[in-house]
Amino acid sequence: MNSKNIETADFSKTGYSYTLSLISGKYKPVILYCLMEYEPVRFNEIKRYLGKVADKTLSQNLKELEADYLIMRKMYPQVPPKVEYSLTERGASLMAVLDKLCDWGNENRIAQ
């Protein structure tokens, strides 16, 4: 018998909920995976990697990941402007979680 009481449970206070809030959405996990594999990466390289994504959507996702201290943006003072993205130490620590998701997907992929 489970001694936990769902009546008083609050999913929003769990570590699982917090982690999902940081990587939720269609593009954030893919951006993080891209940076893990290829960092540093420029905006247009990320855009090509993702496929069809609007500049505004990609820019917003990058800003959110930066605000959550998962990635860093390095701007070079040159013309034309050059900006590169890479993982922060905090973002790199999240890669073990994403690696496990990848492992599970490889092990449980249904052949089509």
Secondary structure, 3 states (H helix, E strand, C coil): CCCCCHHHCCHHHCHHHHHHHHHCCCCHHHHHHHHHHHCCEEHHHHHHHHCCCCHHHHHHHHHHHHHCCCEEEEEECCCCCEEEEEECHHHHHCHHHHHHHHHHHHHHCCCC
